[in-house]
C-alpha cells in the first residue's frame, strides 16, 4: 500500500515509520529545499515506545521516499495530513488540485475548519482520524517522540457521517498491523471536537505550570484546568455536540474531589508526560490558537470561560 505523509512533522514521521515497518510503501512530502538533505541523511527518530511490557528506547534513521511536490497523477492510496491546524489553509488548495484519487486522512486538532475543508474537497475524498498514540517534539533536527502503551490510547478514525466504509476499514487494518490500535468511530467529529476542548484546557494548564511534571504536582492549576475543560465542553454542548457520548469526557464532568485525583494519576504516566512536554515545547503557537478558539467560541455561544482565560493570562505573564 502506498501512503503519503504530508509534512515531515513529529506525528506524521512517527506514524509513517511505524507503517513502513508494517510493510507499507511510505513517502514524505517536505518543503522545498529539504528534499536532498532528507534523501541523503534520512530522518532521525529517537523514540520511547511504551507498548510492550517495558519502555523501549529506539534511535533509528527513517529513510522514506521523499518528494517536495505533489502531482495529481500520484498513485497514493492514502494521504495522511498531520500538520498542525495553522497550516491547513495553505494545504487545502494543494490537496484540491493534486490529491488525485487518494483518500485524504486528516490527522489534526480541528475545531471549526470543517466548513473550510468542504470548500475545497468533496466528502468522498477524505475522512478523519486522530494520532492519539503518539506525541513529542523536535530537537536539533531530530524527532523525539513517545508511543503510548496505555489501554485507552488508540487511533480513532471514521467518516464524518458515521458510516463504516471500506476505505476506513482498510486503513484500520494497516494501522492494526503497525500496532497503532485503530478504533473505528461512528461519531468521529464528536471525538475530535470534544478532544479539542479537552486538549486546549489541559495544555493551558501544563503551559501555565511550565511543565508536565510540575502540572501534576500543582493541585490548584489542575483544578483550574479541569474547570477550563468543562467550559470547553459546555461550548461543545451549545454547538450541538454531546460530550457525554464519548466515555473519555466523563472524567471532566465528575465532581472535582473525584476528578482531580484521577487526573493526577493518569497524567503522571511517563509516556503522557513525554508527549505533553513535546507538544508544549514544539507547538506553543498552535496551543495558544486552540485556547483563543475556545474563548472566542464561548463569546459566540454565550458560555463564559473565566478559568481558561485565567490560564491564558498566567501563560502570557510567564
Number of C-alpha atoms within 10 A of each C-alpha: 14 16 21 27 25 25 20 21 18 25 28 22 25 25 22 25 21 19 22 20 14 15 13 17 16 25 22 24 20 19 12 10 9 14 18 13 11 20 14 9 11 17 20 17 21 20 21 20 18 17 19 9 7 9 17 13 12 12 13 13 14 19 18 21 15 21 20 16 13 17 14 16 11 14 15 20 17 22 25 24 23 26 21 18 19 14 11 18 12 9 14 18 15 15 21 16 13 16 24 18 16 22 20 23 23 22 25 20 25 22 19 11 12 11 8 12 17 13 11 14 17 10 12 10 17 21 19 22 27 24 23 18 25 26 24 30 23 18 12 6 10 15 23 22 26 31 27 26 21 14 8 11 19 21 22 24 29 28 23 17 12 13 13 14 10 9 16 20 16 11 19 21 15 18 20 16 16 20 16 26 21 25 18 21 21 17 18 22 22 20 24 21 21 28 23 24 26 23 18 26 32 27 26 32 32 24 27 23 21 16 17 24 17 14 24 23 13 14 14 13 21 24 19 21 28 26 21 30 31 23 24 32 27 22 26 24 15 16 12 9 17 16 24 16 12 14 9 14 19 12 16 23 16 13 9 17 9 12 17 21 14 13 17 16 10 14 17 15 12 16 24 23 21 22 21 24 20 23 21 22 16 16 14 15 13 18 22 18 14 24 26 16 17 27 22 15 21 19 12 11 14 12 18 17 22 14 22 28 18 17 24 20 13 15 17 11 8 9
